[in-house]
C-alpha cells in the first residue's frame, strides 16, 4: 500500500549494487520526488530463460526497511513494476538519465516476460507475481493470467512505453505492439460483445458489461489503455468498446451538489472505495481525446462535489449505498485504512481538470488533497517522507503503518510527480 511525507532540502545519496540497484545520485534541491526508497526496492534478476528484468520488492518493513516477500504470491509483481515504469516514463529528466532509461527498459522487459504465451490458460493476459527462484507464479489467485487489475496495469505500461520506444528502439517497440495487440484482442473478445444490461444491488441499478460486471475501478484503467491503443492504431471495434466502457462508468455516478453521494462514481456494485478510484481521471483524459463532453462533465461533477465532501469527512476508505425511490443513502461507512492509492487518483483527476479548464479552484483543491501526504490527515502524521522517499503503508484505526511497500511508495511518488509538473507545491 502507500504513503509518507515530511521534508528537508537534503540530497539523498544512493548506492548501486551489481544486482542492478541504483547508480549514486542525489535528489535535486527543491523536489518533493525522491527516488531513494524506490531504488532500494529495485533490483534486476535473471529469469530461467536468461532474460534480465527489473523488479520492485512488494514489501519493505520498518524499522530497518528490509525487503519482504509473500509466501503465497512471491517477491515482486506486475502491479508494482508496471506502475514504477509508468512513473519513470513521466520523469522530466528521463531523456538525459541513463540510469532511469536502463531501469525503464528492464521493467518493461519484466512486463513483456509475464504475458501468458499462446496455448497457456489466459493466453494474452498477464501473470502477476515472480517467485524468489525467479519462476513465474502461474497458479495463485492474485497471479493467474486473467482479465484483472494486473493485466490492465501491464497493458497501461506497455501502451505508453510503446510511444517512447518507437522513437528509440524500433525492435522493442515492435515487441510491445505485438503484446498490446494480443491483450486488445482478448479484451474485444471478452467485453466487446457484452450487452448493455443492468443488474440491481440494494435497488441500485449497476451495469453488467464492465470488468467483473460493474467494476468501474478496473474499467477506468482499461479505458486509458484502449484509448492509447486507439491512438496507435485506430479501430472501429476498439472505439466502440471505449465508448461502452465510458458510458458504463458514468452510469455508476450518483448524487450531485446537494445530494448524497455528491457525484461519486461507485467502484463496484453498490460500493465506493478510495483505492483505484481513477474513474474521474480516465473520463477527463479519454473524454478530451475523443471529444466526450458528457464524460468530462461527469468527472468534474465528482471532483467539484464529492472530493470536498470527502475531505470534510477526514476522508473515507469506503461506503455502501442503497436506493429508495430516487434517494441514495448510506448503509455502511468505513474510514480505515486510508492509503496513498486512495489519495493519488483524486490528485490526478483534479490536476487533469485544471489542465482542461485552467480554473484555479482545481489547483487549490489539489493542494488540499496533497496535504493528506504532508500530515493534514486524521493521524496528523506525514505519510510521505521527502528525505527518504518512503511512502508509508497507511492510516488504520490504531495509527500509522510505518512499513513502506512498493504500492505506497510509487503512488506517493506519482502524486508528487504530477504536483511538481503543474508547479502546485
N, C-alpha and C positions, 0 to 999 in steps of 0.2 A: 504494500500500500504506500503511503506517502508522507511528506511534509517536514518542515522545519525552517526557521528563519530568525535572523539576528545577524548583525554585520559590522565589520570594520573595513577600512580601505587597506587591506593587507594582501600581499601577494602570497598565494599558496603554491608551494613548490612540490611537484610530484616526481616520483622516481619510476623509470621504466625498467621492467624486468624482461628477461629474454622470452618469457612465455607470451609476451605481447601487450603488457601493460604500457601505460603512457610514457611518452617522452617527457623529460623535465620541462616544465613550463610554469609560468606564473599567471595568476588571474589579473587581467588588465584592471588598473585602478578605476574605480567608479562603476564597474559591472556588478550587477547582482548575480548574474550567471557565473557559477564556479564549477568547473568540471572535475574537481579533485575527487569527490566521492564516487562519481560515475566512473572515473578512471580506476579507482580502487576496485570497483565491481567488475571491470572489464578484463578479459584475458582472451588470447587466441588458443585454440585447441585444434588438434588434427583428428579428423573422423576416420573410421576404419577404411573408407575408400580413398584416403590420403588427401582429401580436401581440407584446407586450412580455413577455419571460420572464426569470426569474432563472437564472443559470448558475453553476457551480462549476468552476474550472480543474482538469483532471485531474492535472497535474504542476506541481511547484514545486521548482526545483533549487537546491541550495547552490552557492556560499556566499551569493549575494545573493537567493536565493529568487524568481527571476524565474519567470513563468508559462510553461509549455511545453505544446505540444500534441503530437499524433502524426500523422505523415504518412498513415497508413493509416486512422486512426479519426476524429480530429477534436480539438476542444479541450475539450469538455465532454460529459457523458453522464448518462443517467438513473440508472445505477448509483450515481453520487455525488450528483446533485441530489436524488433521492428520499430517500437517507439523511440528507442535510442538512436536508431538510424535516421528516422524522420527528424529527430532533434538536430543531428549533425547536418542533415541536408539543409537546414534553415539557419545554421550558424553563419554570421556575417563574414567570417574570415575563412570559410571552407576552401575557397579557391586559392588561398595563399598559405594554407596549413597542411603540409604533407602528413603530419600525424593524424589529423582528422580525416583526411582523404583515405589513408590506409585503413583506419578503423571502420569508416563507412563502407569501404569495399568488402572488408572481412565480414561485417554484419550483414551486408546484402547477400554475400555468399551463404551465410548461415540460413537465411530465409529461403533462398533457392534450394538448398540441400534438403530442407524439410518438407518440400512438396511431395505428396504421395505419388508414386510413379504409376504408369499405365499397368493395369492388371491388379493393383492393390485395392483393398477396400477404401473408398473415399478418394480414388484417384483424381488428382487435380486440386483437391483441398490440401490442407497443411496439417502435419503433426505439430505438436506444441513444444514438448519437453525433450531434453537430452539427459541421458543417464551419466553418472560420473565416469563410466567406462567409455564414454563418447558415442555410444549407440543411441539410436532414437527410441524414445518411449512411444510405442505404437498402440498400446492397449489400455492405459489408464483413461478414465472417463474425461479428464481435462486435457488429454493429449491426442486422442484419436483424430484422424483426418476426417473432418466433417464441416458442415455449414455452421460455424460457431465463431465466437469472438476472435480467436487466434487466427483463423483463416482470413477474416476480414482485415485484421491488422497486418498480416503478411501481404495481402492484396494492396492495402493502402501504401505500405512501404514501397513495394515494387512499382506501383503505378506512378509514384512520384520520383523514385530513383531513375525510372526509365528516361524521363526528360533530361535529367542531369547527365546520364551516361551516353545518351545519343550524341552529345557534343564532345565526349571524351573517350569513349571506349565502345565502338560500334559492336564488337563481338559480345561484350557483356550486355549491352542494351538489347541485342537480339535474343539472348537467353531470357532476359527479363520479359520481353514481349511475348515469347512463347509461353512462359509461366502465367502471365496475366490473361492471355488468350484462353488457356486451359480453365482457369477459375471462372472467367467470364462465361464460358460455355456451360460450366456447371450451374452457375447462378441463373442463367437463362433457362436451363432445363428444370431447375428445382423451384424457381419462383415466377418465371415468366408466364406460365400457364395457369397460375392460381386465380380463381375467380374473385372478384371484389365483393366478398361476402363478409358478414359480421357475426360475431358471437356476442353473448351477453353475460357479463360478470357483475354481480351485485347491481343488476339493472343498468349497467353502463355498457353501451354498445362499443365493441372493440373489433378492429379488423382481423381477418384470418389469413391475410396474404403476405404478412411480413415474416421475418425470421421468427421461428417458434410461434407463429400466429400473429401476435401483436407486439413483437419486440421492437419498439421504436429506437431503443438504445443501439441495437445491432444494425437496424435499418439505416441509422444516421451515418455510421461508418461505411456501410455498403453504398450508400448514396454518393459519398465522396469518391469512393473507388471507381464506381461506374462512370461518374462524371469525368474523372481523369482518363478513363479508358475511352470514353466518347470523344474527348479532345484528341487523343492519339489516333483513333480510327473510328470515324462516325459510323453508327449502325442504327437503323430504324428500330430494331428489336431492343437494343440497349436503351435507346431513348425512351421507348415505351415503358420499359421496366423502371427506369429512373422516375418517370412521371408517376407511375403507380406507387412506388415506394414513398415518394414525397407526399403524395396525397394521403397515403396511409398514416404517415407521421402527423400531418395536420389534423386528421380525423381523431387523433388522441388528445387534442387540446381541449381544455375545459375552462370555463370561467372567464373573467375579464377584470377590468379595472376595479370594480366594486363587488365582485362575485367570486367566492372561493371556487377553485384553487387559483384564481387570479391569472389565468392564461397559461398555467403549467401544462406541459406536454407529458402525459403519463408515459412511463417507461415500458410497462408490460402489464397487460390485463388491466386491473383497477389500481395498480400501484405506481407511484412515482418514487424513484430513488435517485440520490445525488450522483453516485458514481456512473460514469459513462453517459452523462447527460449532454451529449453533443448534438442533440436534435436541432436546437436553435442555430448553432453554428453551421451545421450542414445545410439547413434550409436557406440561410442567408448566402452562403458561399455558392451553392449549386443554383439557388434561385437567381442570383445575379448572372451566373454563367448562361442559364437557359431562359432568362427573362421571364421569371415566375414571380410577379409582384405579390401574389397572394401568399406564397410561401414566405417571402421576406416580411410581409406584414404580420403573419402568424408568429414568426420568430421574434420580431420586435414587441409583439404583444406579451410574450413570455418575459422578455428582458425588462420591459418597462414596468410591468405589474408584479410578476411573480418574484423576480430577483429581489427587489426592495422588501417585499413582504418576508421573504426567506431570511434576509439579513436581520429584520426586526425580531424574528424568532430565535436569534442566535444560531441560525442555520439548523437544518434537519437532515437526518440520514435518509428517511423515507416516510411515506404515509400511504394508506389505503383509503379509497373513497367508495361511496355508494351513491346511487341516484334515486331520487324520489320525485316523480314528476319532472320538472325542469331543474330541480335543485340538486347540486352535488355537495355532499357533506363528507366529512372525515369520519372514518370508523376506527382508525389507528394512526398514531403518530410516533415516530422514533427519532430521538435526537442524536443517538450514537450508533456506530462510530462515525466521526467526521474525518474525512481523508482528503488529501490533495487532489485525488482523482474526482472528487465531488466539487471542488472549487475551480480547478483549471478550466473545465469546459465552459463555465459561466464567464470567466475572464476572456476566453477566446471569442465567445459569442458577442460579448459586449464590445470588444475591440473591432470585430468584424462589422458590427452595427455602426460604430464610429467611422470606420473606413468607408462605408457606403453612404453615410448621411452627413459626415463632418459636424455632427451635433455634439457639442462639448458635454452634454449631460452624460454621454456614454464614457467619456474619459473620467468624469467624476465617479461614475458607478464602478468603473474598472479599478480605480484607486481603493474604493470601499471594499471591493471583493479581495483585492490584493492584501489588504490589511489583515485578513484572516491569517495569512502566512507570517505576518510581522508581529503577531501577538494580540491583535484585536479579535479575540475569539473567546469562547466560553471558558477555556482553560487559562486565559490571559498568559499564553505561552507562545513564543515564536515557534513556527512549525517548519521553517526553512532556515538553515544556518549558512549565511553567506561566507563565513570564514572557513567552512569545511566543505560546503556544497551538499550537505546532507539534507534530505527531505525525510522528516520523521513519519512514522507509520500510523499516526492518527491520534485523535482525541476520543477516549472512551469514557464511560460513566465513572471510572476510577482514576481518570487522569490521562496524561500523555504517554503514548507508547514511544519510547526513545529509540527503538530499532529504526534502521534506515535502509529499507529494502529498495529494490530496483524501481518498482512502480512508483513509490512515494517520491523517490529522488528524481526520476525522469519527469513525472507530472509537475513537480515543483519547478524544475528547470524549464519545462515547456511554458509554464505560466510566466516566468520572468523573462524568458527569451522574447515572448510576444510583447510583454510590457515594455521591454527595452526597445523593441522595434518601433513602437509608437511613442517612445520617449515619455511614458506615463509617470515614471518614478524619478 
